[in-house]
Amino acid sequence: MLLPADVIADISDAERAVQTLNSTVFRGCEAIARLLLRAEAVASSRIEGLEIGGRRLARADAARAADGSSPDEGAAEVLGNIDAMRAAVDDVARRPRVGVDGIRDIHRALLAGTRDASWAGQVRERQNWIGGSSYNPCRADFVPPPPGEVGALLEDLAEYLESDGHPPLVQAALAHAQFETIHPFADGNGRTGRALIHVVLTRRGLSPRHVPPISLVLATRSQDYVAGLTAYRAAPEDPGGLAEWVAVFAAATTEACGRVAGLTTGLAELRERWREAVGTVRAGSTVAQLLDEVLPQAPVLTVAQLVRLTGRSAQAVNEAVDRLHTAGVLRQTTAGRRNRAFEVDGLIDLITGFERSLASPAGDTAVEPPARPVPRRPGR
């Protein structure tokens, strides 16, 4: 496959941005990676039609960690999607060979425990389509291949995943587009296709720590995304279609990396605000550890979680929590079966603001409104 020089340059720039992100931002800062995965899972739930706010999700996460309870079924489903995506990507990316079974396992993991679990991992046996009427495909936006062709097409895709003839980003772009074109499952294709991007870039070593939120940028620029996929599908008749799609994917990747820089800046400013509120902190103390290492990991935490994450005694953690609570860095709330929990000041607003910015083509919903459903603007 020959690509125009400008597209090759775009690919090179995008891959360099991903490498920089993984070698600097994510090195020693798993909190950022966790926030990104959470934002992607929450936004994906909205793409799939399930509305979950950041605060609601954070409290459900704390309840699950505290006593295993899941009183919020919707939030529990999104949390399961976060865990499933991480587990599926890690598992399949480490396999000697992905194969069709690997693709099916990703789908199975992402749908496990959801209302669609009954067909998890099962390749469709009926014709499906995208858009138009639910009764027939006459006015559909796209009609995937008939069921009888899906098996062979998946085998071909799995074979392509084993190759290294294309740069990692090109392979991720083409694998994603081909998967979405095959649309091999009755439902959950969107989630699985997004996870496949993570698998390819992790497997090829371009993003060993975390993949930037490429799919969220594509979802925001949905017209470009759909046009790119349409061009890709027309490639047999129009050779320029492949280049058009790869260019869209490369641009989304570069933009996603740039957006993450804003999140890291916001987190650094938030930490500085916490430090100013608390005052002088002794190096190596429990308070210092909480401020620098632990609090950015989750917006809502229980004392038991903090004890586990710090490795400190319950007494030391309680004393640190009291100080942080007095300073306003922590606000008391509840999680699960009346477990005492603490919300980290500003962190949910930071995550929500980041998710909103990703949904705005301009990167700021105050400048250009969101192009897809997003959580409400954080309260001031």
N, C-alpha and C positions, 0 to 999 in steps of 0.2 A: 504494500500500500504506500503510494507516494502522496505526501502532503505538501501544500504550498509552504514557502519559506516563512511567511508570517505566522502560520499556524504552528510550525515547528518551533519558532521563537516563543510563541505563547506557551507551548507545552513546557519548554525548558524553564521559562520564568515561573510557571506554576509549580513544577516539581522542586525548584530551588526554594520556593516559598514554603512548601510542605516540609522539606528537609530542615530549613531554618526553624520552623515551628517546633519540630520534634527534637532538635538539638539544643534549643534554648528555652522556649516557653515550657515545654512539657518535662524537661529534665529536672527532676527533683521537685516538680510541682504537679503531683497527681490530682490535686484539688481542682485545677483548671480543667483537666481532662474529664473529671467527674462532672463538673458543672456543664461542660459541653455535651456530654452524653445524656445528661438529664434534660438539657434544653432540647436536644434533638428528639428524644423520646416523647417529651411533652408535645412538641410541635408536630411530631408524627401522629400523635393521638388526635390532634386537631385536624390534621390532613385526613385522617381516617374517620373523622366525624365524632370523636369523643372529646368533650370539653373538660379539661382539668386545669385548675389554677395552680400556681406555684406554691402558695401557702398550704392549700389543701393536700397537695402531693407531699410536701415536706412533713406535714404532721402525720400523714399515713406512713411515711417512711420511718419516722421516729417510733410510731406505735408498733410497727412490725419488728423493729430492732429491740424494742423494750420488752414486749411480751408475746410477740408472734401474732398479735391480733390484726385483723384487716376489716374493720367495720365499714370502711369506704371501698365498696367494690370497684368503682370506676378508677379510683386512684391506685388500688391494688393491681389493676390490669396494666396500668401504665408502668408501675414499678416492676411488674413482671416482664414488661417489654424491655426495660432498661437492663435487667439481669439477663434476659434471654439474648439480647443483642450482644452483650459483652461475652457471655459464655459461648454463643454460637460462633462469633468471629474468632475468639481465641482458639476454640476447639478446631474448627474447620481450617483456619489459617495455618495451624501446626501440623496438619495431616500431610503425609507424603504425597497424597493425591486427593484432590477435592472430589471429583467424580459426581455423577448425578445424585448419588446417595448423600454427598455433602450438601448439595443444593436443597435436597429434600429435608435434610436434618436442620438446616437453617430455618426453613419454613416451619418445620415441626416445633422447633424451640420457640419461635416467635409467637406461634398460635397456642402453645400449651397453656392450659388454664384459662383461656378466653372462651367466649361464646362460640367461636369458630373451631374449637379444638377437634370436633368430630371429623374434619377433613384435613387436619394438619399433616403435612408431608405427603399427601395424596395428589398425584398428578391428575388433572381434570380429565373427565371422560365425556364432557359435554362442551358444546361451543359456547364461548363467552364473548363479550364485546364491551367496549368502553364508550359511554355516553349514549344519547338517544333514548329510545324506549326500553323498558325492562322486559317487554313482551317479544320484540324481534329486533334484529340488527339493522333494519332498513335505513334508519337515520343515525346510526352509530358513528362516532368520531373515528373509531378504529376497530377493525375486526381481526383478532389474532388468528393464527393458523388453526385449522380444524384439529380435533383431538387425535386423529390418527397420525398426524405428523409431529405431534409434540414430543414423543419419546425420542425420535431420531434427532430432532433439533436440540433437545437437552443434552444428548450424547455429544453432539458437535460442540455445543457451548462448553461442556465439561472438558473436552479435549483442548479447546482454546485456552482454558484457564491454566493448563499445564505448560503452555508455551511461554517463551520469553523473547519472541521475535519483535515485539513492540515495547516501547517504553512503558513503565508501570501505569502512568496516568492514561495513556492511550488504551492500554488493555482494560483498565477500570471503566473507561468511557464506553468502549465497544461492548464489554461484557454486560454492563448495565443496560445499554440500549437493546442488545439482543435479548436479554432476559425479559425486559418489558415488552418487547415485540412478540416473543413466544407466549407470554402471559400464561405460564403453565399450570397455575392453580386456580381453584374456584374463587378464592379470595386471599387477601394477604400478599398479593404480588408486589404492592408498593413497598411494604415493610421489608420484604425479602430482597427486593432489588436494591434498596438503600443499604441493607446489610452487606450485600455482595460487593459494593464499592469498598467498604471497610475491609472485607476479606482480601480482595485483590491488592489493595495498597499495603496492607499489613504483611501479606504473604510475600510480596515482592520486596519488602524491606524499605519502602519509601517512607512509611509512617509507622515505625515499630511501637511508638508510644500511644499515639492517638491520631485519628483522621479528622481533619477540620470539617465543619458542618457544611459540606458541599451540597448535600441534598436539600438543606434548608434554603440555601441561596437559589438553587434550581426551582424550588417550590415558590419562592418569592417572584422569580422571573419566569413565571409559568408560560407566558407566551413564547419566550425564547426557548424554553425547555421543550414545549410541544412542537415548535417549529423545527428544533434540532432533531428530535426523534422522527418527525415526519420526513425530514431530509435524509436521515439515516435509512429509513425504510424505503426511500425512493432511489437509494444508491445504485441498485442494479441498472436502472435506466439513466441515472444522473450521477456520474462518478464524483461530482463535487459534494454530494450529500454527506459522505463520510467526514470530509474535512469540515463541513459546516457544523456537524454535531460535535466533533472533537473540539472545535474552537469554542463552542458554547460551554462545554464541560471544563475546558482549561480556564476560561474566564471566571466561571463559578468557583473553581478551586482557588484561584488567586484572590478573588474577592473574599472568600470564606477565611482565608489566612489573614487577610488584612483586618477583617472584623474581629478576629480573636485578639488582635493586639489591643483593641479598645477594651475588651473584657479584662485583660491582664492589667491594664492601666487602672481600670475601675477597681479591681481587687486590691491593688497596691494602695490606692487612695483610701479605700475602706479600712485597710489594716492600719494606716497612719491615723485615721480618725479614731479607731479603737484605742491606739496607743496614747493619743492625746487625752482621751476621756479617762483613761485609767491612771495616767501619770507615770512616775518612775517605777520601772519594773526591773527586778533583779534578774540578770542573765542566768539562764538555766532553771529558773523557777517554774512552777506549774502554770502560773499566770502567763509567763512568756511562751511556754510551749503551747498553751491553748490559743493565744493570739496569733502566733506565727505558723503553727502547723495544723491545728485541729479545727478551729472554728470555720475556716473556709471550706471544709469538706462537706458540711451539711448544714442547711439553714435552721433545722430544729434538732436538738440533741437532749438526751436525758443524762443524768449524772452517771448512771451505769455505763452508758456508751462512752462518756468522757473518761471514766476509769479505765475502760478497756483500751481506748485509743491512746491514752497517755502512758499507761503502765504504772501510774501513780496510785497511792493509797486513796481510799474513799474520803478520808479526812482531808488530805491535801487537795483533792479535787473540790470538795465541798467548800473549803475555805477560799479557793480560787474563784469558784462560781459565785460565792457571796460578794467578793470584791468586784467581779465583772458585772454582776447584777446591779450593785450599788452605783456603778459608773454608767449604767445604761447600755453596756455592750450586749448584755443578755436580758431578755424579757421573759418572765415566767408565763408558761402556757400549759396545756395538757396534751397527752398523746396516748391513744389507745384507752385502756381501762383505767382512766384517771391517773395515769402515770404523770408525775411532775416532770415537765420538760421545759426547755428554754429555747426561745427563738433568737437567733443571732441578728443583732441590729444591722439593718441595711442589706443583708445578703439576699433575701428573697427579692427585694426591690432591684438589686443589681442583676440577678438572673432574669427577672421579668423584663427589665429594661433592655438587656442583651437580646432576649428573644424577640421583643418588639422591634429592635433595630434590624434584626435579621429579616424581618417581614416587610421592611420598608425598602424600596429600591434605592432610596437616597441614604439609607442607613440611619434615618432619624424620622420617626413618625410625626414629629412636629413640622418637618419640612415636606414630607410626602407620606400620605396615609398608608397603612399596611395593605399589602396586596393579598393577604390571606388572613384567616381568623387568628387572633392573638389575645393574650390576656389583657385585662384592663391596665391602664397606665398606673404605676405605683402611686400611692397616696403621698401627699407632700405634708 
